Amino acid sequence: MWTVIESPIGPLRLVEQDGAITAIEFSPFRDGARPLGAEAADNPVLVVAARQLAEYFSGDRTEFDLPLAPAGSAWQRSVWAQLLGIGYGETASYGEIAARLGKTNAASRAVGTANGANPIPIVIPCHRVIGANGTLTGYAGGLERKQVLLELERDEDALF
């Protein structure tokens, strides 16, 4: 099941399956990219997810409390678990994530690949991963969205 919500970074499609969020997609949506099921704005999991995202964008939420079921390899899931440990308003480099996983800095490219495959952005905060020199590097939703999300978390003022 799925629904679309408005946000300061454009429409977001929230996807639920078996009682958990499986994807948050940026517009333009790629229909057929993953199983969606029927549109269901009144699905309880989607209602809670939409509310929590609205609270995040308004500056009233710094942590999400949602059932998540991201599909990915064991490596990807281990990277995504590390992303959940990067606090609101904080950042980490790809090399730091590799080190947290017990890997050398050489694994930072593999961390970047897994980060880019994160199916639940914002909630699993892949936007908080930056280059070793502090620069913004790739983001599946585009660098402009990444910058907006990071600025939201640095700012006391709400976006929405």
DSSP file with accessible surface (Angstrom, degrees, kcal/mol):
  #  RESIDUE AA STRUCTURE BP1 BP2  ACC     N-H-->O    O-->H-N    N-H-->O    O-->H-N    TCO  KAPPA ALPHA  PHI   PSI    X-CA   Y-CA   Z-CA
    1    1 A M              0   0   89      0, 0.0    15,-3.2     0, 0.0     2,-0.3   0.000 360.0 360.0 360.0 156.7    0.0    0.0    0.0
    2    2 A W  E     -Ab  15  39A  46     36,-1.6    38,-3.3    13,-0.2     2,-0.3  -0.965 360.0-171.4-153.8 163.2    1.2    3.5   -0.6
    3    3 A T  E     -A   14   0A  13     11,-1.8    11,-2.9    -2,-0.3     2,-0.4  -0.963  20.9-129.2-151.1 161.5    0.3    7.2   -0.3
    4    4 A V  E     -A   13   0A  51     -2,-0.3     2,-0.3     9,-0.2     9,-0.2  -0.956  23.5-173.7-116.4 134.3    1.9   10.4   -1.4
    5    5 A I  E     -A   12   0A  29      7,-2.8     7,-2.8    -2,-0.4     2,-0.3  -0.897  24.0-118.0-122.0 155.6    2.5   13.4    0.9
    6    6 A E        +     0   0  126     -2,-0.3    -2,-0.0     5,-0.2     0, 0.0  -0.660  37.9 167.9 -87.1 148.5    3.7   16.9    0.3
    7    7 A S    >   -     0   0    9     -2,-0.3     3,-2.0    50,-0.0    47,-0.1  -0.961  51.5 -98.4-151.0 167.1    6.9   18.1    1.8
    8    8 A P  T 3  S+     0   0   47      0, 0.0    -2,-0.0     0, 0.0   140,-0.0   0.662 124.6  51.2 -64.9 -13.8    9.4   21.0    1.5
    9    9 A I  T 3  S-     0   0   13      1,-0.5   136,-0.1   139,-0.0   140,-0.0   0.137 125.9 -89.5-108.4  20.2   11.6   18.8   -0.7
   10   10 A G  S <  S-     0   0   21     -3,-2.0    -1,-0.5    16,-0.1    -5,-0.1  -0.304  71.0 -25.1 100.8 174.5    8.7   17.8   -3.0
   11   11 A P        -     0   0   36      0, 0.0    16,-1.3     0, 0.0     2,-0.4  -0.299  58.1-158.4 -60.3 142.1    6.2   15.0   -3.0
   12   12 A L  E     -AC   5  26A   0     -7,-2.8    -7,-2.8    14,-0.2     2,-0.6  -0.988   7.5-146.5-122.9 133.2    7.2   11.8   -1.2
   13   13 A R  E     -AC   4  25A   8     12,-2.4    12,-2.7    -2,-0.4     2,-0.5  -0.897  13.5-157.8-100.2 122.3    5.6    8.4   -1.8
   14   14 A L  E     -AC   3  24A   0    -11,-2.9   -11,-1.8    -2,-0.6     2,-0.4  -0.854   7.0-161.3 -99.3 131.5    5.4    6.3    1.3
   15   15 A V  E     -AC   2  23A   1      8,-2.8     7,-2.7    -2,-0.5     8,-1.3  -0.954   6.7-172.6-121.0 131.7    5.2    2.6    0.8
   16   16 A E  E     + C   0  21A  18    -15,-3.2     2,-0.3    -2,-0.4     5,-0.2  -0.936   6.6 173.7-122.2 141.9    4.0    0.0    3.4
   17   17 A Q  E >   - C   0  20A  90      3,-2.5     3,-1.3    -2,-0.4    -2,-0.0  -0.960  69.7  -8.7-147.7 131.3    4.0   -3.7    3.2
   18   18 A D  T 3  S-     0   0  155     -2,-0.3     3,-0.1     1,-0.3    -1,-0.0   0.849 130.0 -50.1  53.3  39.0    3.1   -6.2    6.0
   19   19 A G  T 3  S+     0   0   35      1,-0.2     2,-0.3    48,-0.0    -1,-0.3   0.620 119.5  91.3  82.5  13.0    2.8   -3.5    8.6
   20   20 A A  E <  S-C   17   0A  12     -3,-1.3    -3,-2.5    49,-0.1     2,-0.4  -0.977  79.9-105.4-139.4 152.9    6.2   -1.8    8.0
   21   21 A I  E     +Cd  16  68A   1     46,-3.1    48,-2.8    -2,-0.3    -5,-0.3  -0.640  35.6 172.9 -74.2 127.0    7.5    1.1    5.9
   22   22 A T  E     +     0   0A  19     -7,-2.7    49,-0.4    -2,-0.4     2,-0.3   0.583  60.3   8.9-110.6 -17.4    9.5   -0.4    3.0
   23   23 A A  E     -C   15   0A   0     -8,-1.3    -8,-2.8    47,-0.1     2,-0.4  -0.980  41.7-163.3-161.8 149.1   10.2    2.7    0.9
   24   24 A I  E     -C   14   0A   6     95,-2.4     2,-0.4    -2,-0.3   -10,-0.2  -0.980  29.5-164.1-129.0 121.1   10.1    6.5    0.8
   25   25 A E  E     -C   13   0A  15    -12,-2.7   -12,-2.4    -2,-0.4     2,-0.3  -0.885  13.1-135.4-114.8 140.3   10.5    7.7   -2.7
   26   26 A F  E     -C   12   0A  27     -2,-0.4   -14,-0.2   -14,-0.2   -16,-0.1  -0.632  45.1 -74.0 -84.7 148.7   11.3   11.1   -4.1
   27   27 A S  S    S+     0   0   37    -16,-1.3     2,-0.1    -2,-0.3    -1,-0.0  -0.588 110.9  61.1 -77.7 143.5    9.4   12.6   -7.0
   28   28 A P  S    S-     0   0  114      0, 0.0     2,-0.2     0, 0.0    -2,-0.1   0.429  89.6-146.1 -76.6 138.1    9.4   11.9   -9.9
   29   29 A F        -     0   0   55     -2,-0.1     2,-1.0    -4,-0.1    -2,-0.1  -0.473   6.3-137.0 -77.4 144.6    8.4    8.4   -8.9
   30   30 A R    >   -     0   0  172     -2,-0.2     3,-1.9    -3,-0.0     4,-0.3  -0.795  23.1-151.2-101.8  88.2    9.6    5.4  -10.8
   31   31 A D  T 3  S+     0   0  123     -2,-1.0     0, 0.0     1,-0.3     0, 0.0  -0.339  80.6  26.6 -60.4 139.2    6.5    3.3  -11.2
   32   32 A G  T 3  S+     0   0   75      2,-0.4    -1,-0.3     1,-0.0    -2,-0.0   0.360  87.0 111.7  89.0  -5.1    7.3   -0.4  -11.4
   33   33 A A  S <  S-     0   0   51     -3,-1.9    -2,-0.1     1,-0.2    -4,-0.0   0.824  90.8  -2.7 -71.4 -30.8   10.5    0.0   -9.4
   34   34 A R  S    S-     0   0   71     -4,-0.3    -2,-0.4   -11,-0.0    -1,-0.2  -0.980  93.1 -78.2-153.7 159.4    9.1   -1.9   -6.5
   35   35 A P        +     0   0   97      0, 0.0    -2,-0.0     0, 0.0    -4,-0.0  -0.409  47.1 169.8 -65.0 131.7    5.8   -3.5   -5.5
   36   36 A L        -     0   0   32     -2,-0.1   -20,-0.3     1,-0.1     2,-0.1   0.723  14.8-165.2-112.0 -36.3    3.3   -0.9   -4.4
   37   37 A G        -     0   0   64    -36,-0.1     2,-0.2   -22,-0.1    -1,-0.1  -0.419  51.2 -19.4  74.2-154.4   -0.1   -2.4   -4.0
   38   38 A A  S    S-     0   0   66     -2,-0.1   -36,-1.6     1,-0.1     2,-0.3  -0.499  70.2-101.7 -88.7 154.0   -3.1   -0.1   -3.8
   39   39 A E  B     +b    2   0A 122    -38,-0.2   -36,-0.2    -2,-0.2     2,-0.1  -0.559  46.8 168.8 -70.3 133.7   -3.1    3.5   -2.8
   40   40 A A    >   +     0   0   12    -38,-3.3     3,-1.8    -2,-0.3     6,-0.2  -0.553  17.1 171.9-153.0  78.1   -4.3    3.7    0.8
   41   41 A A  T 3  S+     0   0   61      1,-0.3   -38,-0.1    -2,-0.1    -1,-0.1   0.734  84.2  57.1 -62.2 -20.1   -3.9    7.1    2.5
   42   42 A D  T 3  S+     0   0  135      4,-0.1    -1,-0.3     5,-0.0   -39,-0.1   0.411  72.2 126.4 -95.4   6.0   -5.9    5.7    5.5
   43   43 A N    <>  -     0   0   17     -3,-1.8     4,-2.8     1,-0.1     5,-0.2  -0.428  64.5-132.0 -61.1 128.1   -3.5    2.8    6.1
   44   44 A P  H  > S+     0   0   96      0, 0.0     4,-2.2     0, 0.0     5,-0.2   0.867 104.1  48.2 -56.2 -40.9   -2.5    3.1    9.8
   45   45 A V  H  > S+     0   0   28      1,-0.2     4,-2.5     2,-0.2     5,-0.2   0.926 114.1  46.7 -66.3 -41.1    1.2    2.7    9.3
   46   46 A L  H  > S+     0   0    1      2,-0.2     4,-2.9     1,-0.2     5,-0.2   0.883 109.8  54.1 -68.4 -36.2    1.2    5.3    6.4
   47   47 A V  H  X S+     0   0   69     -4,-2.8     4,-2.3     2,-0.2    -1,-0.2   0.941 111.7  44.5 -61.9 -46.2   -0.9    7.7    8.5
   48   48 A V  H  X S+     0   0   48     -4,-2.2     4,-2.9    -5,-0.2     5,-0.2   0.926 113.8  50.1 -65.0 -42.9    1.7    7.5   11.4
   49   49 A A  H  X S+     0   0    2     -4,-2.5     4,-2.6     1,-0.2     5,-0.2   0.928 110.8  49.1 -62.1 -43.9    4.6    7.8    8.9
   50   50 A A  H  X S+     0   0   23     -4,-2.9     4,-2.3     2,-0.2    -1,-0.2   0.915 112.4  48.7 -62.0 -42.3    3.0   10.9    7.3
   51   51 A R  H  X S+     0   0  117     -4,-2.3     4,-2.4    -5,-0.2    -2,-0.2   0.934 111.9  48.1 -64.0 -45.2    2.4   12.5   10.6
   52   52 A Q  H  X S+     0   0    6     -4,-2.9     4,-2.4     1,-0.2    -2,-0.2   0.900 111.5  50.1 -65.4 -37.8    6.0   11.8   11.8
   53   53 A L  H  X S+     0   0    0     -4,-2.6     4,-2.8    -5,-0.2    -1,-0.2   0.922 109.7  50.8 -65.8 -40.9    7.4   13.2    8.6
   54   54 A A  H  X S+     0   0   46     -4,-2.3     4,-1.7     1,-0.2     6,-0.2   0.917 110.9  49.4 -61.4 -40.6    5.3   16.3    8.9
   55   55 A E  H  <>S+     0   0   51     -4,-2.4     5,-2.4     2,-0.2     6,-1.0   0.900 110.3  51.4 -65.1 -39.2    6.5   16.7   12.5
   56   56 A Y  H ><5S+     0   0    0     -4,-2.4     3,-1.4     4,-0.3    -2,-0.2   0.955 111.0  46.8 -60.5 -50.1   10.1   16.3   11.3
   57   57 A F  H 3<5S+     0   0    2     -4,-2.8   102,-2.3     1,-0.3   103,-1.0   0.779 110.7  52.8 -67.3 -25.0    9.7   18.9    8.6
   58   58 A S  T 3<5S-     0   0   28     -4,-1.7    -1,-0.3   100,-0.2    -2,-0.2   0.504 117.9-112.2 -86.1  -3.5    8.1   21.4   11.1
   59   59 A G  T < 5S+     0   0   31     -3,-1.4    -3,-0.2    -4,-0.5    -2,-0.1   0.533  90.9 109.6  86.8   8.6   11.1   20.9   13.5
   60   60 A D  S   <S+     0   0  130     -5,-2.4     2,-0.4    -6,-0.2    -4,-0.3   0.449  70.2  53.8 -96.4  -1.8    9.0   19.1   16.1
   61   61 A R        +     0   0   54     -6,-1.0    -2,-0.2    -5,-0.2    -1,-0.1  -0.994  43.1 168.6-137.2 130.8   10.5   15.6   15.6
   62   62 A T  S    S+     0   0   72     -2,-0.4     2,-0.3     1,-0.2    26,-0.3   0.490  74.2  40.2-113.9 -11.3   14.2   14.6   15.8
   63   63 A E  S    S-     0   0  149     24,-0.1     2,-0.3   -11,-0.0    -1,-0.2  -0.995  73.2-135.9-137.4 146.2   13.7   10.8   15.9
   64   64 A F        -     0   0   41     -2,-0.3     2,-0.3    59,-0.2   -15,-0.0  -0.749   7.3-165.0-101.2 147.5   11.3    8.5   14.0
   65   65 A D        +     0   0  129     -2,-0.3   -13,-0.1     2,-0.1    -2,-0.0  -0.751  41.2 130.4-129.8  79.6    9.5    5.7   15.7
   66   66 A L        -     0   0   19     -2,-0.3     2,-0.4    57,-0.1   -46,-0.1  -0.973  63.6-107.3-132.2 147.5    8.2    3.6   12.7
   67   67 A P        -     0   0   64      0, 0.0   -46,-3.1     0, 0.0     2,-0.4  -0.633  44.9-165.9 -73.1 126.0    8.3   -0.1   11.8
   68   68 A L  B     +d   21   0A  55     -2,-0.4   -46,-0.2   -48,-0.2   -52,-0.0  -0.935  24.9 174.4-119.6 141.9   10.9   -0.4    9.0
   69   69 A A        -     0   0   46    -48,-2.8     2,-0.3    -2,-0.4   -49,-0.1  -0.544  13.0-179.0-141.8  70.4   11.6   -3.2    6.6
   70   70 A P        -     0   0   29      0, 0.0     2,-0.5     0, 0.0   -47,-0.1  -0.571  23.2-134.8 -74.4 131.8   14.1   -2.1    4.1
   71   71 A A        +     0   0   87    -49,-0.4     2,-0.3    -2,-0.3    -2,-0.0  -0.741  51.6 110.3 -86.8 128.8   15.0   -4.7    1.5
   72   72 A G        -     0   0   25     -2,-0.5    46,-0.0    46,-0.1    42,-0.0  -0.974  65.3 -66.4-178.0 175.7   18.7   -5.2    0.8
   73   73 A S     >  -     0   0   58     -2,-0.3     4,-2.8     1,-0.1     5,-0.2  -0.201  53.4-101.7 -71.1 168.6   21.7   -7.4    1.2
   74   74 A A  H  > S+     0   0   70      1,-0.2     4,-2.1     2,-0.2     5,-0.2   0.907 124.9  51.0 -58.9 -41.4   23.2   -8.1    4.6
   75   75 A W  H  > S+     0   0   74      2,-0.2     4,-2.2     1,-0.2    -1,-0.2   0.946 110.3  48.1 -62.0 -48.0   26.0   -5.5    3.9
   76   76 A Q  H  > S+     0   0   46      1,-0.2     4,-2.9     2,-0.2     5,-0.2   0.938 111.3  50.1 -59.3 -45.8   23.4   -2.8    2.9
   77   77 A R  H  X S+     0   0  122     -4,-2.8     4,-2.2     1,-0.2    -1,-0.2   0.873 108.6  52.9 -63.2 -33.9   21.4   -3.5    6.0
   78   78 A S  H  X S+     0   0   39     -4,-2.1     4,-1.5    -5,-0.2    -1,-0.2   0.904 111.3  46.4 -68.1 -38.8   24.5   -3.3    8.2
   79   79 A V  H  X S+     0   0    0     -4,-2.2     4,-1.9     2,-0.2     3,-0.3   0.948 111.9  50.7 -65.4 -46.6   25.3    0.1    6.7
   80   80 A W  H  X S+     0   0    4     -4,-2.9     4,-1.6     1,-0.2    -2,-0.2   0.872 106.0  55.9 -62.1 -34.7   21.7    1.3    7.1
   81   81 A A  H  < S+     0   0   57     -4,-2.2     4,-0.5     1,-0.2    -1,-0.2   0.898 107.1  50.5 -63.1 -37.4   21.8    0.2   10.8
   82   82 A Q  H >< S+     0   0   57     -4,-1.5     3,-1.3    -3,-0.3     4,-0.3   0.877 104.0  58.1 -67.3 -35.8   24.8    2.5   11.2
   83   83 A L  H >< S+     0   0    0     -4,-1.9     3,-1.9     1,-0.3    -1,-0.2   0.880  96.9  61.8 -61.6 -35.8   23.0    5.4    9.6
   84   84 A L  T 3< S+     0   0   94     -4,-1.6    -1,-0.3     1,-0.3    -2,-0.2   0.734  97.8  59.9 -63.6 -18.6   20.3    5.1   12.3
   85   85 A G  T <  S+     0   0   58     -3,-1.3     2,-0.8    -4,-0.5    -1,-0.3   0.488  78.8  97.7 -87.9  -3.3   23.0    5.9   14.8
   86   86 A I  S <  S-     0   0    2     -3,-1.9     3,-0.1    -4,-0.3    42,-0.1  -0.779  77.1-133.3 -86.5 113.6   23.8    9.3   13.3
   87   87 A G    >   -     0   0   26     -2,-0.8     3,-2.4     1,-0.2   -24,-0.1  -0.161  28.2 -78.0 -70.2 160.4   21.9   11.7   15.4
   88   88 A Y  T 3  S+     0   0   58      1,-0.3    -1,-0.2   -26,-0.3     3,-0.1  -0.281 120.6  15.3 -53.1 130.4   19.7   14.6   14.3
   89   89 A G  T 3  S+     0   0   40      1,-0.3    -1,-0.3    -3,-0.1     2,-0.2   0.480 108.3 105.9  80.8   0.1   21.9   17.5   13.3
   90   90 A E    <   -     0   0  112     -3,-2.4     2,-0.3    -4,-0.1    -1,-0.3  -0.693  50.5-160.1-107.0 163.5   25.0   15.3   13.1
   91   91 A T        -     0   0   61     -2,-0.2     2,-0.3    -3,-0.1    38,-0.2  -0.932   3.9-166.5-135.6 163.1   27.0   14.0   10.2
   92   92 A A  E     -e  129   0B   1     36,-2.0    38,-2.3    -2,-0.3     2,-0.2  -0.979  22.1-119.3-143.9 153.0   29.5   11.2    9.6
   93   93 A S  E  >  -e  130   0B  16     -2,-0.3     4,-2.1    36,-0.2    38,-0.2  -0.492  27.9-111.7 -89.4 163.8   31.8   10.5    6.7
   94   94 A Y  H  > S+     0   0   34     36,-1.0     4,-2.3     1,-0.2     5,-0.1   0.904 120.8  52.8 -59.1 -40.1   31.7    7.4    4.5
   95   95 A G  H  > S+     0   0   11      1,-0.2     4,-2.6     2,-0.2    -1,-0.2   0.870 105.9  53.1 -64.3 -38.2   35.0    6.4    6.1
   96   96 A E  H  > S+     0   0   95      2,-0.2     4,-2.3     1,-0.2    -1,-0.2   0.908 108.8  49.2 -63.9 -40.3   33.7    6.8    9.6
   97   97 A I  H  X S+     0   0    0     -4,-2.1     4,-1.2     2,-0.2    -2,-0.2   0.929 110.2  51.3 -64.3 -43.1   30.8    4.5    8.8
   98   98 A A  H ><>S+     0   0    0     -4,-2.3     5,-2.7     1,-0.2     3,-0.6   0.937 110.1  49.7 -58.2 -45.0   33.2    1.9    7.3
   99   99 A A  H ><5S+     0   0   66     -4,-2.6     3,-2.1     1,-0.3    -1,-0.2   0.896 105.7  55.7 -62.7 -39.6   35.3    2.1   10.6
  100  100 A R  H 3<5S+     0   0  117     -4,-2.3    -1,-0.3     1,-0.3    -2,-0.2   0.779 107.0  51.8 -62.4 -25.5   32.2    1.6   12.7
  101  101 A L  T <<5S-     0   0   41     -4,-1.2    -1,-0.3    -3,-0.6    -2,-0.2   0.308 124.0-107.0 -92.0   6.4   31.6   -1.6   10.7
  102  102 A G  T < 5S+     0   0   68     -3,-2.1     2,-0.2     1,-0.3    -3,-0.2   0.699  80.6 124.8  78.2  19.7   35.2   -2.7   11.4
  103  103 A K      < -     0   0  111     -5,-2.7    -1,-0.3    -6,-0.2    -2,-0.1  -0.694  62.4-106.1-107.8 163.7   36.3   -2.0    7.9
  104  104 A T    >   -     0   0  101     -2,-0.2     3,-2.3    -3,-0.1     4,-0.1  -0.324  40.4 -97.0 -79.9 170.3   39.2    0.1    6.6
  105  105 A N  G >  S+     0   0  111      1,-0.3     3,-2.2     2,-0.2     4,-0.3   0.761 119.4  75.1 -59.0 -22.9   38.7    3.4    4.9
  106  106 A A  G >  S+     0   0   85      1,-0.3     3,-0.7     2,-0.1     4,-0.3   0.759  86.7  62.2 -63.0 -21.9   39.0    1.5    1.6
  107  107 A A  G <> S+     0   0   19     -3,-2.3     4,-2.2     1,-0.2    -1,-0.3   0.487  74.5  95.7 -81.4  -0.5   35.4    0.3    2.3
  108  108 A S  H <> S+     0   0   36     -3,-2.2     4,-2.4     1,-0.2    -1,-0.2   0.848  79.9  55.3 -62.0 -31.1   34.1    3.8    2.2
  109  109 A R  H <> S+     0   0  208     -3,-0.7     4,-2.2    -4,-0.3    -1,-0.2   0.919 108.1  48.2 -66.5 -41.1   33.1    3.4   -1.5
  110  110 A A  H  > S+     0   0   42     -4,-0.3     4,-2.3    -3,-0.2    -2,-0.2   0.872 110.0  52.9 -66.9 -34.7   31.1    0.3   -0.6
  111  111 A V  H  X S+     0   0    0     -4,-2.2     4,-3.0     2,-0.2    -2,-0.2   0.929 108.3  51.0 -63.1 -43.3   29.5    2.3    2.2
  112  112 A G  H  X S+     0   0   23     -4,-2.4     4,-2.4     1,-0.2    -2,-0.2   0.903 109.3  49.9 -61.5 -40.1   28.6    5.0   -0.4
  113  113 A T  H  X S+     0   0   98     -4,-2.2     4,-0.9     2,-0.2    -1,-0.2   0.932 113.7  44.8 -65.3 -45.0   27.0    2.4   -2.7
  114  114 A A  H >< S+     0   0    2     -4,-2.3     3,-0.7     1,-0.2     4,-0.3   0.908 111.6  53.9 -65.1 -40.0   24.9    1.0    0.1
  115  115 A N  H >< S+     0   0    7     -4,-3.0     3,-1.4     1,-0.2    -2,-0.2   0.922 107.1  51.2 -59.6 -43.3   24.0    4.5    1.3
  116  116 A G  H 3< S+     0   0   46     -4,-2.4    -1,-0.2     1,-0.3    -2,-0.2   0.706 106.6  54.9 -68.5 -19.2   22.8    5.3   -2.2
  117  117 A A  T << S+     0   0   44     -4,-0.9    -1,-0.3    -3,-0.7    -2,-0.2   0.405  73.9 132.0 -94.0   2.5   20.6    2.2   -2.3
  118  118 A N    <   -     0   0   13     -3,-1.4   -46,-0.1    -4,-0.3    22,-0.1  -0.363  41.7-163.5 -58.2 118.2   18.8    3.1    1.0
  119  119 A P  S    S+     0   0    9      0, 0.0   -95,-2.4     0, 0.0    -1,-0.2   0.581  80.3  53.0 -83.1  -6.7   15.1    2.6    0.2
  120  120 A I  S  > S-     0   0    0    -97,-0.3     4,-2.6     4,-0.1     6,-0.1  -0.542  75.9-179.6-127.2  63.7   13.9    4.6    3.2
  121  121 A P  T  4  +     0   0    8      0, 0.0     2,-2.1     0, 0.0   -98,-0.0  -0.186  65.0  23.0 -62.5 163.4   15.6    8.0    3.1
  122  122 A I  T  4 S+     0   0    1      2,-0.5    -2,-0.0     1,-0.2     5,-0.0  -0.465 124.6  52.7  76.6 -60.8   15.0   10.7    5.7
  123  123 A V  T  4 S+     0   0    9     -2,-2.1   -59,-0.2     1,-0.3    -1,-0.2   0.934 116.1  39.9 -68.4 -47.1   13.9    8.1    8.3
  124  124 A I  S  < S-     0   0    4     -4,-2.6     2,-2.6    -6,-0.0    -2,-0.5  -0.909 106.8-136.3 -95.0 101.2   17.1    6.1    7.7
  125  125 A P    >   +     0   0    3      0, 0.0     3,-1.8     0, 0.0     4,-0.1  -0.257  49.2 151.5 -76.0  69.2   19.2    9.3    7.5
  126  126 A C  G >   +     0   0    6     -2,-2.6     3,-1.5     1,-0.3   -11,-0.0   0.750  67.7  72.9 -65.4 -19.5   21.5    8.7    4.5
  127  127 A H  G 3  S+     0   0    0      1,-0.3    -1,-0.3    -3,-0.2    23,-0.1   0.699  85.1  67.3 -67.9 -16.2   21.5   12.5    4.0
  128  128 A R  G <  S+     0   0   15     -3,-1.8   -36,-2.0   -42,-0.1     2,-0.5   0.424  79.0  95.1 -85.5   1.9   23.7   12.8    7.1
  129  129 A V  E <   +e   92   0B   0     -3,-1.5     8,-0.4   -38,-0.2     2,-0.2  -0.846  54.3 170.7 -98.4 126.5   26.6   11.0    5.4
  130  130 A I  E     -e   93   0B  22    -38,-2.3   -36,-1.0    -2,-0.5     6,-0.2  -0.764  37.2 -77.6-128.0 171.9   29.1   13.5    3.9
  131  131 A G    >   -     0   0    8      4,-2.9     3,-2.3    -2,-0.2    -1,-0.1  -0.247  46.3-106.4 -68.3 159.8   32.6   13.4    2.3
  132  132 A A  T 3  S+     0   0   96      1,-0.3    -1,-0.1     2,-0.1   -39,-0.1   0.815 121.8  52.8 -58.5 -29.3   35.7   13.1    4.5
  133  133 A N  T 3  S-     0   0  127      2,-0.1    -1,-0.3     1,-0.0     3,-0.1   0.287 124.7-101.7 -92.1  10.6   36.5   16.8    3.8
  134  134 A G  S <  S+     0   0   47     -3,-2.3    -2,-0.1     1,-0.3     2,-0.1   0.463  78.3 135.3  87.6   2.1   33.0   17.9    4.9
  135  135 A T        -     0   0   68      1,-0.1    -4,-2.9    -5,-0.1     2,-0.4  -0.468  62.6-105.8 -83.8 156.0   31.6   18.4    1.4
  136  136 A L        -     0   0   52     -6,-0.2     2,-0.3    -2,-0.1    -6,-0.1  -0.663  44.1-176.8 -77.1 129.2   28.2   17.2    0.3
  137  137 A T        -     0   0   42     -2,-0.4    -8,-0.1    -8,-0.4     0, 0.0  -0.780  39.8 -29.3-122.3 172.6   28.6   14.2   -1.9
  138  138 A G        -     0   0   54     -2,-0.3     2,-0.3     1,-0.1    -1,-0.3   0.439  52.0-178.5 -22.9 144.7   26.0   12.1   -3.9
  139  139 A Y    >   -     0   0   24     -3,-0.1     3,-2.4     1,-0.1     4,-0.1  -0.941  31.1-134.5-151.8 129.6   22.5   11.7   -2.7
  140  140 A A  T 3  S+     0   0   83     -2,-0.3     3,-0.1     1,-0.3    -1,-0.1   0.819 110.5  48.2 -56.6 -31.1   19.8    9.6   -4.5
  141  141 A G  T 3  S-     0   0    8      1,-0.2     4,-0.3    -3,-0.1    -1,-0.3   0.424 127.0 -93.1 -88.3   1.1   17.3   12.5   -4.1
  142  142 A G    <>  -     0   0   30     -3,-2.4     4,-1.9     2,-0.1     3,-0.3   0.124  31.9 -91.3  97.7 146.3   19.8   15.1   -5.4
  143  143 A L  H  > S+     0   0   82      1,-0.2     4,-2.7     2,-0.2     5,-0.2   0.813 121.9  61.6 -62.8 -31.2   22.3   17.3   -3.6
  144  144 A E  H  > S+     0   0  162      1,-0.2     4,-2.1     2,-0.2    -1,-0.2   0.932 106.8  44.8 -62.0 -44.0   19.8   20.1   -3.3
  145  145 A R  H  > S+     0   0   54     -3,-0.3     4,-2.5    -4,-0.3    -1,-0.2   0.903 111.7  53.4 -64.4 -41.8   17.4   17.9   -1.2
  146  146 A K  H  X S+     0   0    0     -4,-1.9     4,-2.5     1,-0.2    -2,-0.2   0.936 109.5  48.3 -58.6 -44.9   20.4   16.7    0.9
  147  147 A Q  H  X S+     0   0   93     -4,-2.7     4,-2.7     1,-0.2     5,-0.2   0.909 110.1  51.5 -63.2 -42.8   21.4   20.3    1.6
  148  148 A V  H  X S+     0   0   39     -4,-2.1     4,-2.6     2,-0.2    -1,-0.2   0.931 111.0  48.3 -60.6 -44.3   17.8   21.2    2.6
  149  149 A L  H  X S+     0   0    0     -4,-2.5     4,-1.9     1,-0.2    -2,-0.2   0.924 112.9  47.0 -64.4 -43.0   17.6   18.3    5.0
  150  150 A L  H  X S+     0   0    5     -4,-2.5     4,-1.1     1,-0.2    -1,-0.2   0.902 112.8  49.6 -66.2 -39.5   20.9   19.1    6.6
  151  151 A E  H  X S+     0   0   85     -4,-2.7     4,-1.8     2,-0.2     3,-0.3   0.897 107.2  55.4 -66.1 -38.9   19.9   22.8    6.9
  152  152 A L  H  < S+     0   0    3     -4,-2.6    -1,-0.2     1,-0.2    -2,-0.2   0.929 108.9  47.6 -56.6 -43.9   16.6   21.8    8.5
  153  153 A E  H  < S+     0   0   10     -4,-1.9    -1,-0.2     1,-0.2    -2,-0.2   0.710 114.1  46.3 -75.1 -19.8   18.5   19.8   11.1
  154  154 A R  H  < S+     0   0  160     -4,-1.1     2,-0.3    -3,-0.3    -1,-0.2   0.693 104.0  77.2 -87.6 -24.4   20.9   22.7   11.8
  155  155 A D     <  -     0   0   89     -4,-1.8   -66,-0.0    -3,-0.2     0, 0.0  -0.634  65.4-150.7 -92.9 146.8   18.2   25.3   12.0
  156  156 A E  S    S+     0   0  179     -2,-0.3     2,-0.3     2,-0.1    -1,-0.1   0.678  77.3  87.8 -82.4 -19.5   15.8   26.0   14.8
  157  157 A D  S    S-     0   0  115      1,-0.1    -2,-0.1     2,-0.0     2,-0.1  -0.594  80.6-120.9 -84.6 143.6   13.2   27.3   12.3
  158  158 A A        -     0   0   51     -2,-0.3  -100,-0.2  -100,-0.2  -101,-0.1  -0.434   6.5-149.2 -80.0 154.2   10.7   24.9   10.7
  159  159 A L              0   0   75   -102,-2.3  -101,-0.2     1,-0.1    -1,-0.1   0.666 360.0 360.0 -89.8 -24.0   10.5   24.3    7.0
  160  160 A F              0   0  133   -103,-1.0    -1,-0.1  -106,-0.1    -2,-0.0  -0.960 360.0 360.0-132.6 360.0    6.8   23.4    6.9
